[in-house]
Amino acid sequence: MVSETYVKVSGALSQRARPKQEPVISTLDERDDPVLRQIQEIPDVKPVSGVTIPSAADEPEAVRQARIEARQWKELSVDYSELPGIYARLSKIKLTALVVTTAAAGYAMAPVPFDPITFTLATVGTGLSSCMANSINQYFEVPFDSNMNRTKNRPLVRGQISPLHAVSFALACGIPGVTLLTLAVNPLTGFLGALNIFLYTCCYTPLKRISITNTWVGSVVGAIPPIMGWTAATGALDPGALLLGAFLYSWQFPHFNALSWNLREDYSRGGYRMMSVTHPALCKRVALRHSVALIGLSTLGPVLDVTTWTFPLISLPINLYISYLAFRFYQRGERQSARKLFFCSLWHLPMLLLLALTCKKRRLAEEAGPTGSTDASIALHASSSS
């Protein structure tokens, strides 16, 4: 009886309602965050108007590009005391000085009497044309120059000058420069100046990111200034002018290939397709090939009646030395051999041009002088005899 009563009481107790167990709230549970509870208590508010603010993601690509371009071309505040230095860097003043020097050498090598006025006009026009070409080159290469240690401090990359200002400066140099060469010197020299600007800005500059042929095109650009100097003096494309251009053309390969060899990482970051980056073996072979070619070109000087036979003899030591360094560079392909070849090229070119100038053939006026006086004396003697 007692056992039955115990079973009934136990069953009744088990059927009694149990209190609901509260869930365990973690310290990381979002529902326990007082900030979220306050946000949930904020009532929904409908906007007064249907105007919405577009986000940057909703902006069309064309509109975004136009906005960026407009910001790039806006006027910048420039310290006028810094403009001479900015213009000098924009013009690549050292490269422009080399261009003017080679043009002056071409003028001096021409077998005509020296005219200081024409010489000055030709050098000024050539320098202005070079300033335009270098400035436009930097304008096009701003996105790539910013990735290279060698060019990241250029004025356009640093924002020291606006693109509009740079292009205006380029036109202010190039238009008077080509006009001066065409009208004050001769049309042939003006055409060569305009052609060089086109080759440098429209062919060489874009090719640097497409093909290694940019080096050959750039060498043609460097070979034209001495030809311009010769045509400024003579008004004609003589074999002597082409020989001087060939000197500059071949010299640029050991010069630039050695320079670019130690800048391979920089050119690779900039996205430029240089021989030293994509074809290192070819880079070394071409440098050696054109260094040896300088010996043969020196021999052509007296053959083309530009210099005496003394020139190939006295230029042989420096040509052999640069060829030797190019061969070392070809064999080793190390930074030190490339550096030695590059620094040798810096003094080799002015020395070669100086030797050619000292060994040039006599001017046409000097050669015609004694002949003209002899002819005059013969004519005078014939008239007196009659």
Secondary structure, 3 states (H helix, E strand, C coil): CHHHHHHHHHHHHHHCCCCCCCCCCCCCCHHHCHHHHHHHHCCCCCCCCCCCCCCHHHCCHHHHHHHHHHHHCCCCCCCHHHHHHHHHHHCCHHHHHHHHHHHHHHHHHCCCCCCHHHHHHHHHHHHHHHHHHHHHHHHHCHHHHCCCCCCCCCHHHHCCCCHHHHHHHHHHHHHHHHHHHHHHHCHHHHHHHHHHHHHHHHHHHHHCCCCCCHHHHHHHHHHHHHHHHHHHHHCCCCHHHHHHHHHHHHHHHHHHHHHHHCCHHHHHHHCCCCHHHHCHHHHHHHHHHHHHHHHHHHHHHHHCCCECCHHHHHCHHHHHHHHHHHHHHHHHCCHHHHHHHHHHHHHHHHHHHHHHHHCECCCHHHHHHHHHHHHHHHHHHHHHHC
